[in-house]
Amino acid sequence: MAWFSPGRYWDAAEAEADDAPFETRFAGLKGKLEEQFAESARLETEIRKNLARVGQ
């Protein structure tokens, strides 16, 4: 099996410069994570309701 580096065959994505302070970035990421947790809970509730209907 031949080993290769993907960067050798594909261009690596350039990282965006982020000059925002850590506290600002962290607050934004934390807010986004909280939104995703809420969406996850909503979807879990919906899935459980659908599963209950299938099991009747």
PDBQT receptor file of N, H, CA, C and O in Angstrom, charges set to zero:
ATOM      1  N   MET A   1       0.858  -1.173   0.000  1.00  0.00    +0.000 N 
ATOM      2  CA  MET A   1       0.000   0.000   0.000  1.00  0.00    +0.000 C 
ATOM      3  C   MET A   1       0.898   1.227   0.000  1.00  0.00    +0.000 C 
ATOM      4  O   MET A   1       1.808   1.344   0.821  1.00  0.00    +0.000 OA
ATOM      5  N   ALA A   2       0.642   2.121  -0.907  1.00  0.00    +0.000 N 
ATOM      6  H   ALA A   2      -0.097   2.027  -1.575  1.00  0.00    +0.000 HD
ATOM      7  CA  ALA A   2       1.451   3.338  -1.021  1.00  0.00    +0.000 C 
ATOM      8  C   ALA A   2       0.893   4.411  -0.107  1.00  0.00    +0.000 C 
ATOM      9  O   ALA A   2      -0.321   4.597  -0.034  1.00  0.00    +0.000 OA
ATOM     10  N   TRP A   3       1.756   5.104   0.576  1.00  0.00    +0.000 N 
ATOM     11  H   TRP A   3       2.742   4.952   0.516  1.00  0.00    +0.000 HD
ATOM     12  CA  TRP A   3       1.352   6.220   1.437  1.00  0.00    +0.000 C 
ATOM     13  C   TRP A   3       1.591   7.516   0.701  1.00  0.00    +0.000 C 
ATOM     14  O   TRP A   3       2.597   7.671   0.008  1.00  0.00    +0.000 OA
ATOM     15  N   PHE A   4       0.682   8.430   0.848  1.00  0.00    +0.000 N 
ATOM     16  H   PHE A   4      -0.135   8.304   1.410  1.00  0.00    +0.000 HD
ATOM     17  CA  PHE A   4       0.850   9.720   0.200  1.00  0.00    +0.000 C 
ATOM     18  C   PHE A   4       0.262  10.803   1.080  1.00  0.00    +0.000 C 
ATOM     19  O   PHE A   4      -0.538  10.533   1.976  1.00  0.00    +0.000 OA
ATOM     20  N   SER A   5       0.653  11.981   0.822  1.00  0.00    +0.000 N 
ATOM     21  H   SER A   5       1.302  12.200   0.095  1.00  0.00    +0.000 HD
ATOM     22  CA  SER A   5       0.141  13.132   1.552  1.00  0.00    +0.000 C 
ATOM     23  C   SER A   5      -0.927  13.793   0.697  1.00  0.00    +0.000 C 
ATOM     24  O   SER A   5      -0.645  14.199  -0.430  1.00  0.00    +0.000 OA
ATOM     25  N   PRO A   6      -2.171  13.912   1.220  1.00  0.00    +0.000 N 
ATOM     26  CA  PRO A   6      -3.226  14.554   0.419  1.00  0.00    +0.000 C 
ATOM     27  C   PRO A   6      -2.836  15.943  -0.064  1.00  0.00    +0.000 C 
ATOM     28  O   PRO A   6      -3.220  16.341  -1.164  1.00  0.00    +0.000 OA
ATOM     29  N   GLY A   7      -2.081  16.688   0.738  1.00  0.00    +0.000 N 
ATOM     30  H   GLY A   7      -1.769  16.364   1.632  1.00  0.00    +0.000 HD
ATOM     31  CA  GLY A   7      -1.654  18.017   0.336  1.00  0.00    +0.000 C 
ATOM     32  C   GLY A   7      -0.810  18.015  -0.921  1.00  0.00    +0.000 C 
ATOM     33  O   GLY A   7      -0.706  19.015  -1.632  1.00  0.00    +0.000 OA
ATOM     34  N   ARG A   8      -0.226  16.895  -1.169  1.00  0.00    +0.000 N 
ATOM     35  H   ARG A   8      -0.310  16.082  -0.592  1.00  0.00    +0.000 HD
ATOM     36  CA  ARG A   8       0.610  16.762  -2.363  1.00  0.00    +0.000 C 
ATOM     37  C   ARG A   8      -0.240  16.742  -3.632  1.00  0.00    +0.000 C 
ATOM     38  O   ARG A   8       0.215  17.146  -4.702  1.00  0.00    +0.000 OA
ATOM     39  N   TYR A   9      -1.478  16.269  -3.499  1.00  0.00    +0.000 N 
ATOM     40  H   TYR A   9      -1.848  15.941  -2.629  1.00  0.00    +0.000 HD
ATOM     41  CA  TYR A   9      -2.348  16.127  -4.658  1.00  0.00    +0.000 C 
ATOM     42  C   TYR A   9      -3.478  17.153  -4.704  1.00  0.00    +0.000 C 
ATOM     43  O   TYR A   9      -4.019  17.429  -5.775  1.00  0.00    +0.000 OA
ATOM     44  N   TRP A  10      -3.833  17.713  -3.569  1.00  0.00    +0.000 N 
ATOM     45  H   TRP A  10      -3.394  17.489  -2.699  1.00  0.00    +0.000 HD
ATOM     46  CA  TRP A  10      -4.895  18.714  -3.492  1.00  0.00    +0.000 C 
ATOM     47  C   TRP A  10      -4.357  19.935  -2.772  1.00  0.00    +0.000 C 
ATOM     48  O   TRP A  10      -3.496  19.834  -1.898  1.00  0.00    +0.000 OA
ATOM     49  N   ASP A  11      -4.871  21.075  -3.150  1.00  0.00    +0.000 N 
ATOM     50  H   ASP A  11      -5.571  21.157  -3.860  1.00  0.00    +0.000 HD
ATOM     51  CA  ASP A  11      -4.462  22.300  -2.463  1.00  0.00    +0.000 C 
ATOM     52  C   ASP A  11      -5.040  22.318  -1.061  1.00  0.00    +0.000 C 
ATOM     53  O   ASP A  11      -6.211  21.998  -0.855  1.00  0.00    +0.000 OA
ATOM     54  N   ALA A  12      -4.220  22.689  -0.108  1.00  0.00    +0.000 N 
ATOM     55  H   ALA A  12      -3.268  22.949  -0.275  1.00  0.00    +0.000 HD
ATOM     56  CA  ALA A  12      -4.694  22.837   1.265  1.00  0.00    +0.000 C 
ATOM     57  C   ALA A  12      -5.454  24.155   1.370  1.00  0.00    +0.000 C 
ATOM     58  O   ALA A  12      -5.056  25.157   0.776  1.00  0.00    +0.000 OA
ATOM     59  N   ALA A  13      -6.531  24.149   2.114  1.00  0.00    +0.000 N 
ATOM     60  H   ALA A  13      -6.855  23.335   2.597  1.00  0.00    +0.000 HD
ATOM     61  CA  ALA A  13      -7.325  25.367   2.295  1.00  0.00    +0.000 C 
ATOM     62  C   ALA A  13      -6.540  26.354   3.149  1.00  0.00    +0.000 C 
ATOM     63  O   ALA A  13      -5.913  25.980   4.140  1.00  0.00    +0.000 OA
ATOM     64  N   GLU A  14      -6.586  27.584   2.757  1.00  0.00    +0.000 N 
ATOM     65  H   GLU A  14      -7.095  27.888   1.952  1.00  0.00    +0.000 HD
ATOM     66  CA  GLU A  14      -5.911  28.627   3.518  1.00  0.00    +0.000 C 
ATOM     67  C   GLU A  14      -6.758  28.981   4.732  1.00  0.00    +0.000 C 
ATOM     68  O   GLU A  14      -7.976  29.126   4.622  1.00  0.00    +0.000 OA
ATOM     69  N   ALA A  15      -6.126  29.118   5.875  1.00  0.00    +0.000 N 
ATOM     70  H   ALA A  15      -5.137  28.999   5.964  1.00  0.00    +0.000 HD
ATOM     71  CA  ALA A  15      -6.840  29.514   7.084  1.00  0.00    +0.000 C 
ATOM     72  C   ALA A  15      -7.136  31.010   7.030  1.00  0.00    +0.000 C 
ATOM     73  O   ALA A  15      -6.301  31.811   6.610  1.00  0.00    +0.000 OA
ATOM     74  N   GLU A  16      -8.338  31.364   7.462  1.00  0.00    +0.000 N 
ATOM     75  H   GLU A  16      -9.017  30.713   7.803  1.00  0.00    +0.000 HD
ATOM     76  CA  GLU A  16      -8.711  32.776   7.477  1.00  0.00    +0.000 C 
ATOM     77  C   GLU A  16      -8.077  33.452   8.683  1.00  0.00    +0.000 C 
ATOM     78  O   GLU A  16      -8.005  32.872   9.766  1.00  0.00    +0.000 OA
ATOM     79  N   ALA A  17      -7.625  34.665   8.488  1.00  0.00    +0.000 N 
ATOM     80  H   ALA A  17      -7.683  35.136   7.608  1.00  0.00    +0.000 HD
ATOM     81  CA  ALA A  17      -7.081  35.436   9.597  1.00  0.00    +0.000 C 
ATOM     82  C   ALA A  17      -8.239  35.883  10.482  1.00  0.00    +0.000 C 
ATOM     83  O   ALA A  17      -9.255  36.373   9.988  1.00  0.00    +0.000 OA
ATOM     84  N   ASP A  18      -8.082  35.711  11.778  1.00  0.00    +0.000 N 
ATOM     85  H   ASP A  18      -7.258  35.312  12.179  1.00  0.00    +0.000 HD
ATOM     86  CA  ASP A  18      -9.129  36.104  12.711  1.00  0.00    +0.000 C 
ATOM     87  C   ASP A  18      -8.490  36.984  13.773  1.00  0.00    +0.000 C 
ATOM     88  O   ASP A  18      -7.795  36.499  14.666  1.00  0.00    +0.000 OA
ATOM     89  N   ASP A  19      -8.734  38.278  13.663  1.00  0.00    +0.000 N 
ATOM     90  H   ASP A  19      -9.299  38.671  12.937  1.00  0.00    +0.000 HD
ATOM     91  CA  ASP A  19      -8.128  39.227  14.579  1.00  0.00    +0.000 C 
ATOM     92  C   ASP A  19      -9.003  39.511  15.794  1.00  0.00    +0.000 C 
ATOM     93  O   ASP A  19      -8.641  40.325  16.643  1.00  0.00    +0.000 OA
ATOM     94  N   ALA A  20     -10.152  38.845  15.884  1.00  0.00    +0.000 N 
ATOM     95  H   ALA A  20     -10.447  38.184  15.194  1.00  0.00    +0.000 HD
ATOM     96  CA  ALA A  20     -11.049  39.077  17.013  1.00  0.00    +0.000 C 
ATOM     97  C   ALA A  20     -10.423  38.514  18.283  1.00  0.00    +0.000 C 
ATOM     98  O   ALA A  20      -9.737  37.492  18.238  1.00  0.00    +0.000 OA
ATOM     99  N   PRO A  21     -10.652  39.168  19.404  1.00  0.00    +0.000 N 
ATOM    100  CA  PRO A  21     -10.130  38.650  20.670  1.00  0.00    +0.000 C 
ATOM    101  C   PRO A  21     -10.725  37.279  20.998  1.00  0.00    +0.000 C 
ATOM    102  O   PRO A  21     -11.831  36.950  20.571  1.00  0.00    +0.000 OA
ATOM    103  N   PHE A  22      -9.983  36.501  21.749  1.00  0.00    +0.000 N 
ATOM    104  H   PHE A  22      -9.084  36.768  22.096  1.00  0.00    +0.000 HD
ATOM    105  CA  PHE A  22     -10.417  35.149  22.111  1.00  0.00    +0.000 C 
ATOM    106  C   PHE A  22     -11.801  35.174  22.758  1.00  0.00    +0.000 C 
ATOM    107  O   PHE A  22     -12.658  34.362  22.413  1.00  0.00    +0.000 OA
ATOM    108  N   GLU A  23     -12.024  36.093  23.686  1.00  0.00    +0.000 N 
ATOM    109  H   GLU A  23     -11.327  36.753  23.966  1.00  0.00    +0.000 HD
ATOM    110  CA  GLU A  23     -13.291  36.144  24.403  1.00  0.00    +0.000 C 
ATOM    111  C   GLU A  23     -14.467  36.331  23.445  1.00  0.00    +0.000 C 
ATOM    112  O   GLU A  23     -15.528  35.737  23.637  1.00  0.00    +0.000 OA
ATOM    113  N   THR A  24     -14.280  37.143  22.429  1.00  0.00    +0.000 N 
ATOM    114  H   THR A  24     -13.418  37.625  22.273  1.00  0.00    +0.000 HD
ATOM    115  CA  THR A  24     -15.329  37.380  21.436  1.00  0.00    +0.000 C 
ATOM    116  C   THR A  24     -15.581  36.123  20.610  1.00  0.00    +0.000 C 
ATOM    117  O   THR A  24     -16.728  35.727  20.401  1.00  0.00    +0.000 OA
ATOM    118  N   ARG A  25     -14.508  35.503  20.146  1.00  0.00    +0.000 N 
ATOM    119  H   ARG A  25     -13.577  35.824  20.316  1.00  0.00    +0.000 HD
ATOM    120  CA  ARG A  25     -14.651  34.272  19.359  1.00  0.00    +0.000 C 
ATOM    121  C   ARG A  25     -15.302  33.179  20.201  1.00  0.00    +0.000 C 
ATOM    122  O   ARG A  25     -16.194  32.473  19.730  1.00  0.00    +0.000 OA
ATOM    123  N   PHE A  26     -14.848  33.042  21.457  1.00  0.00    +0.000 N 
ATOM    124  H   PHE A  26     -14.123  33.616  21.839  1.00  0.00    +0.000 HD
ATOM    125  CA  PHE A  26     -15.376  32.001  22.328  1.00  0.00    +0.000 C 
ATOM    126  C   PHE A  26     -16.866  32.207  22.583  1.00  0.00    +0.000 C 
ATOM    127  O   PHE A  26     -17.641  31.252  22.534  1.00  0.00    +0.000 OA
ATOM    128  N   ALA A  27     -17.271  33.440  22.852  1.00  0.00    +0.000 N 
ATOM    129  H   ALA A  27     -16.642  34.216  22.891  1.00  0.00    +0.000 HD
ATOM    130  CA  ALA A  27     -18.683  33.730  23.098  1.00  0.00    +0.000 C 
ATOM    131  C   ALA A  27     -19.528  33.356  21.882  1.00  0.00    +0.000 C 
ATOM    132  O   ALA A  27     -20.612  32.790  22.027  1.00  0.00    +0.000 OA
ATOM    133  N   GLY A  28     -19.041  33.667  20.698  1.00  0.00    +0.000 N 
ATOM    134  H   GLY A  28     -18.161  34.127  20.580  1.00  0.00    +0.000 HD
ATOM    135  CA  GLY A  28     -19.767  33.317  19.482  1.00  0.00    +0.000 C 
ATOM    136  C   GLY A  28     -19.879  31.816  19.294  1.00  0.00    +0.000 C 
ATOM    137  O   GLY A  28     -20.941  31.305  18.939  1.00  0.00    +0.000 OA
ATOM    138  N   LEU A  29     -18.784  31.112  19.532  1.00  0.00    +0.000 N 
ATOM    139  H   LEU A  29     -17.921  31.528  19.820  1.00  0.00    +0.000 HD
ATOM    140  CA  LEU A  29     -18.794  29.657  19.396  1.00  0.00    +0.000 C 
ATOM    141  C   LEU A  29     -19.693  29.009  20.442  1.00  0.00    +0.000 C 
ATOM    142  O   LEU A  29     -20.404  28.045  20.157  1.00  0.00    +0.000 OA
ATOM    143  N   LYS A  30     -19.650  29.551  21.658  1.00  0.00    +0.000 N 
ATOM    144  H   LYS A  30     -19.073  30.333  21.890  1.00  0.00    +0.000 HD
ATOM    145  CA  LYS A  30     -20.493  29.010  22.722  1.00  0.00    +0.000 C 
ATOM    146  C   LYS A  30     -21.969  29.200  22.379  1.00  0.00    +0.000 C 
ATOM    147  O   LYS A  30     -22.777  28.294  22.582  1.00  0.00    +0.000 OA
ATOM    148  N   GLY A  31     -22.319  30.372  21.863  1.00  0.00    +0.000 N 
ATOM    149  H   GLY A  31     -21.663  31.108  21.699  1.00  0.00    +0.000 HD
ATOM    150  CA  GLY A  31     -23.692  30.627  21.456  1.00  0.00    +0.000 C 
ATOM    151  C   GLY A  31     -24.148  29.682  20.362  1.00  0.00    +0.000 C 
ATOM    152  O   GLY A  31     -25.266  29.168  20.395  1.00  0.00    +0.000 OA
ATOM    153  N   LYS A  32     -23.282  29.458  19.402  1.00  0.00    +0.000 N 
ATOM    154  H   LYS A  32     -22.374  29.875  19.375  1.00  0.00    +0.000 HD
ATOM    155  CA  LYS A  32     -23.611  28.542  18.304  1.00  0.00    +0.000 C 
ATOM    156  C   LYS A  32     -23.794  27.120  18.824  1.00  0.00    +0.000 C 
ATOM    157  O   LYS A  32     -24.701  26.409  18.391  1.00  0.00    +0.000 OA
ATOM    158  N   LEU A  33     -22.936  26.706  19.750  1.00  0.00    +0.000 N 
ATOM    159  H   LEU A  33     -22.200  27.283  20.102  1.00  0.00    +0.000 HD
ATOM    160  CA  LEU A  33     -23.049  25.371  20.332  1.00  0.00    +0.000 C 
ATOM    161  C   LEU A  33     -24.358  25.221  21.100  1.00  0.00    +0.000 C 
ATOM    162  O   LEU A  33     -25.011  24.181  21.013  1.00  0.00    +0.000 OA
ATOM    163  N   GLU A  34     -24.747  26.253  21.851  1.00  0.00    +0.000 N 
ATOM    164  H   GLU A  34     -24.217  27.098  21.921  1.00  0.00    +0.000 HD
ATOM    165  CA  GLU A  34     -26.023  26.216  22.582  1.00  0.00    +0.000 C 
ATOM    166  C   GLU A  34     -27.195  26.063  21.616  1.00  0.00    +0.000 C 
ATOM    167  O   GLU A  34     -28.134  25.315  21.888  1.00  0.00    +0.000 OA
ATOM    168  N   GLU A  35     -27.139  26.773  20.486  1.00  0.00    +0.000 N 
ATOM    169  H   GLU A  35     -26.376  27.381  20.265  1.00  0.00    +0.000 HD
ATOM    170  CA  GLU A  35     -28.191  26.638  19.468  1.00  0.00    +0.000 C 
ATOM    171  C   GLU A  35     -28.233  25.213  18.928  1.00  0.00    +0.000 C 
ATOM    172  O   GLU A  35     -29.310  24.656  18.716  1.00  0.00    +0.000 OA
ATOM    173  N   GLN A  36     -27.066  24.629  18.708  1.00  0.00    +0.000 N 
ATOM    174  H   GLN A  36     -26.191  25.082  18.880  1.00  0.00    +0.000 HD
ATOM    175  CA  GLN A  36     -27.011  23.266  18.183  1.00  0.00    +0.000 C 
ATOM    176  C   GLN A  36     -27.523  22.259  19.208  1.00  0.00    +0.000 C 
ATOM    177  O   GLN A  36     -28.181  21.287  18.839  1.00  0.00    +0.000 OA
ATOM    178  N   PHE A  37     -27.230  22.478  20.494  1.00  0.00    +0.000 N 
ATOM    179  H   PHE A  37     -26.695  23.268  20.794  1.00  0.00    +0.000 HD
ATOM    180  CA  PHE A  37     -27.773  21.606  21.535  1.00  0.00    +0.000 C 
ATOM    181  C   PHE A  37     -29.296  21.681  21.552  1.00  0.00    +0.000 C 
ATOM    182  O   PHE A  37     -29.967  20.655  21.666  1.00  0.00    +0.000 OA
ATOM    183  N   ALA A  38     -29.842  22.881  21.440  1.00  0.00    +0.000 N 
ATOM    184  H   ALA A  38     -29.297  23.714  21.347  1.00  0.00    +0.000 HD
ATOM    185  CA  ALA A  38     -31.298  23.052  21.431  1.00  0.00    +0.000 C 
ATOM    186  C   ALA A  38     -31.910  22.352  20.224  1.00  0.00    +0.000 C 
ATOM    187  O   ALA A  38     -32.940  21.690  20.347  1.00  0.00    +0.000 OA
ATOM    188  N   GLU A  39     -31.291  22.492  19.076  1.00  0.00    +0.000 N 
ATOM    189  H   GLU A  39     -30.454  23.030  18.976  1.00  0.00    +0.000 HD
ATOM    190  CA  GLU A  39     -31.786  21.822  17.862  1.00  0.00    +0.000 C 
ATOM    191  C   GLU A  39     -31.702  20.310  18.012  1.00  0.00    +0.000 C 
ATOM    192  O   GLU A  39     -32.603  19.590  17.583  1.00  0.00    +0.000 OA
ATOM    193  N   SER A  40     -30.637  19.833  18.613  1.00  0.00    +0.000 N 
ATOM    194  H   SER A  40     -29.904  20.417  18.961  1.00  0.00    +0.000 HD
ATOM    195  CA  SER A  40     -30.479  18.401  18.853  1.00  0.00    +0.000 C 
ATOM    196  C   SER A  40     -31.603  17.876  19.738  1.00  0.00    +0.000 C 
ATOM    197  O   SER A  40     -32.180  16.826  19.453  1.00  0.00    +0.000 OA
ATOM    198  N   ALA A  41     -31.914  18.598  20.807  1.00  0.00    +0.000 N 
ATOM    199  H   ALA A  41     -31.446  19.451  21.039  1.00  0.00    +0.000 HD
ATOM    200  CA  ALA A  41     -32.992  18.186  21.712  1.00  0.00    +0.000 C 
ATOM    201  C   ALA A  41     -34.332  18.185  20.981  1.00  0.00    +0.000 C 
ATOM    202  O   ALA A  41     -35.135  17.268  21.154  1.00  0.00    +0.000 OA
ATOM    203  N   ARG A  42     -34.573  19.207  20.168  1.00  0.00    +0.000 N 
ATOM    204  H   ARG A  42     -33.921  19.952  20.028  1.00  0.00    +0.000 HD
ATOM    205  CA  ARG A  42     -35.822  19.277  19.399  1.00  0.00    +0.000 C 
ATOM    206  C   ARG A  42     -35.936  18.089  18.454  1.00  0.00    +0.000 C 
ATOM    207  O   ARG A  42     -36.992  17.463  18.356  1.00  0.00    +0.000 OA
ATOM    208  N   LEU A  43     -34.853  17.785  17.766  1.00  0.00    +0.000 N 
ATOM    209  H   LEU A  43     -33.996  18.294  17.845  1.00  0.00    +0.000 HD
ATOM    210  CA  LEU A  43     -34.876  16.669  16.820  1.00  0.00    +0.000 C 
ATOM    211  C   LEU A  43     -35.041  15.328  17.535  1.00  0.00    +0.000 C 
ATOM    212  O   LEU A  43     -35.738  14.442  17.042  1.00  0.00    +0.000 OA
ATOM    213  N   GLU A  44     -34.403  15.182  18.690  1.00  0.00    +0.000 N 
ATOM    214  H   GLU A  44     -33.836  15.902  19.090  1.00  0.00    +0.000 HD
ATOM    215  CA  GLU A  44     -34.552  13.942  19.450  1.00  0.00    +0.000 C 
ATOM    216  C   GLU A  44     -36.005  13.734  19.862  1.00  0.00    +0.000 C 
ATOM    217  O   GLU A  44     -36.527  12.623  19.770  1.00  0.00    +0.000 OA
ATOM    218  N   THR A  45     -36.654  14.795  20.311  1.00  0.00    +0.000 N 
ATOM    219  H   THR A  45     -36.230  15.698  20.385  1.00  0.00    +0.000 HD
ATOM    220  CA  THR A  45     -38.064  14.712  20.690  1.00  0.00    +0.000 C 
ATOM    221  C   THR A  45     -38.914  14.300  19.496  1.00  0.00    +0.000 C 
ATOM    222  O   THR A  45     -39.792  13.445  19.613  1.00  0.00    +0.000 OA
ATOM    223  N   GLU A  46     -38.651  14.901  18.365  1.00  0.00    +0.000 N 
ATOM    224  H   GLU A  46     -37.937  15.595  18.270  1.00  0.00    +0.000 HD
ATOM    225  CA  GLU A  46     -39.397  14.571  17.144  1.00  0.00    +0.000 C 
ATOM    226  C   GLU A  46     -39.174  13.119  16.730  1.00  0.00    +0.000 C 
ATOM    227  O   GLU A  46     -40.122  12.429  16.355  1.00  0.00    +0.000 OA
ATOM    228  N   ILE A  47     -37.953  12.662  16.793  1.00  0.00    +0.000 N 
ATOM    229  H   ILE A  47     -37.183  13.222  17.097  1.00  0.00    +0.000 HD
ATOM    230  CA  ILE A  47     -37.641  11.269  16.431  1.00  0.00    +0.000 C 
ATOM    231  C   ILE A  47     -38.336  10.304  17.381  1.00  0.00    +0.000 C 
ATOM    232  O   ILE A  47     -38.895   9.297  16.947  1.00  0.00    +0.000 OA
ATOM    233  N   ARG A  48     -38.302  10.608  18.683  1.00  0.00    +0.000 N 
ATOM    234  H   ARG A  48     -37.848  11.426  19.035  1.00  0.00    +0.000 HD
ATOM    235  CA  ARG A  48     -38.955   9.723  19.658  1.00  0.00    +0.000 C 
ATOM    236  C   ARG A  48     -40.471   9.661  19.428  1.00  0.00    +0.000 C 
ATOM    237  O   ARG A  48     -41.073   8.596  19.565  1.00  0.00    +0.000 OA
ATOM    238  N   LYS A  49     -41.088  10.792  19.079  1.00  0.00    +0.000 N 
ATOM    239  H   LYS A  49     -40.599  11.657  18.968  1.00  0.00    +0.000 HD
ATOM    240  CA  LYS A  49     -42.519  10.789  18.768  1.00  0.00    +0.000 C 
ATOM    241  C   LYS A  49     -42.800   9.910  17.551  1.00  0.00    +0.000 C 
ATOM    242  O   LYS A  49     -43.756   9.135  17.546  1.00  0.00    +0.000 OA
ATOM    243  N   ASN A  50     -41.967  10.035  16.523  1.00  0.00    +0.000 N 
ATOM    244  H   ASN A  50     -41.190  10.666  16.526  1.00  0.00    +0.000 HD
ATOM    245  CA  ASN A  50     -42.160   9.232  15.314  1.00  0.00    +0.000 C 
ATOM    246  C   ASN A  50     -41.952   7.749  15.595  1.00  0.00    +0.000 C 
ATOM    247  O   ASN A  50     -42.692   6.911  15.080  1.00  0.00    +0.000 OA
ATOM    248  N   LEU A  51     -40.960   7.423  16.400  1.00  0.00    +0.000 N 
ATOM    249  H   LEU A  51     -40.359   8.104  16.818  1.00  0.00    +0.000 HD
ATOM    250  CA  LEU A  51     -40.733   6.022  16.747  1.00  0.00    +0.000 C 
ATOM    251  C   LEU A  51     -41.886   5.451  17.543  1.00  0.00    +0.000 C 
ATOM    252  O   LEU A  51     -42.267   4.296  17.351  1.00  0.00    +0.000 OA
ATOM    253  N   ALA A  52     -42.446   6.252  18.438  1.00  0.00    +0.000 N 
ATOM    254  H   ALA A  52     -42.137   7.190  18.594  1.00  0.00    +0.000 HD
ATOM    255  CA  ALA A  52     -43.590   5.784  19.219  1.00  0.00    +0.000 C 
ATOM    256  C   ALA A  52     -44.785   5.489  18.310  1.00  0.00    +0.000 C 
ATOM    257  O   ALA A  52     -45.510   4.518  18.530  1.00  0.00    +0.000 OA
ATOM    258  N   ARG A  53     -44.987   6.316  17.304  1.00  0.00    +0.000 N 
ATOM    259  H   ARG A  53     -44.398   7.104  17.126  1.00  0.00    +0.000 HD
ATOM    260  CA  ARG A  53     -46.095   6.073  16.373  1.00  0.00    +0.000 C 
ATOM    261  C   ARG A  53     -45.880   4.807  15.569  1.00  0.00    +0.000 C 
ATOM    262  O   ARG A  53     -46.836   4.082  15.291  1.00  0.00    +0.000 OA
ATOM    263  N   VAL A  54     -44.636   4.526  15.188  1.00  0.00    +0.000 N 
ATOM    264  H   VAL A  54     -43.860   5.114  15.414  1.00  0.00    +0.000 HD
ATOM    265  CA  VAL A  54     -44.332   3.329  14.406  1.00  0.00    +0.000 C 
ATOM    266  C   VAL A  54     -44.560   2.074  15.253  1.00  0.00    +0.000 C 
ATOM    267  O   VAL A  54     -45.009   1.045  14.746  1.00  0.00    +0.000 OA
ATOM    268  N   GLY A  55     -44.246   2.171  16.547  1.00  0.00    +0.000 N 
ATOM    269  H   GLY A  55     -43.882   3.006  16.959  1.00  0.00    +0.000 HD
ATOM    270  CA  GLY A  55     -44.360   1.016  17.434  1.00  0.00    +0.000 C 
ATOM    271  C   GLY A  55     -45.776   0.690  17.880  1.00  0.00    +0.000 C 
ATOM    272  O   GLY A  55     -45.969  -0.290  18.600  1.00  0.00    +0.000 OA
ATOM    273  N   GLN A  56     -46.774   1.470  17.482  1.00  0.00    +0.000 N 
ATOM    274  H   GLN A  56     -46.618   2.266  16.897  1.00  0.00    +0.000 HD
ATOM    275  CA  GLN A  56     -48.165   1.239  17.924  1.00  0.00    +0.000 C 
ATOM    276  C   GLN A  56     -48.787   0.098  17.213  1.00  0.00    +0.000 C 
ATOM    277  O   GLN A  56     -49.947  -0.228  17.465  1.00  0.00    +0.000 OA
TER     278      GLN A  56
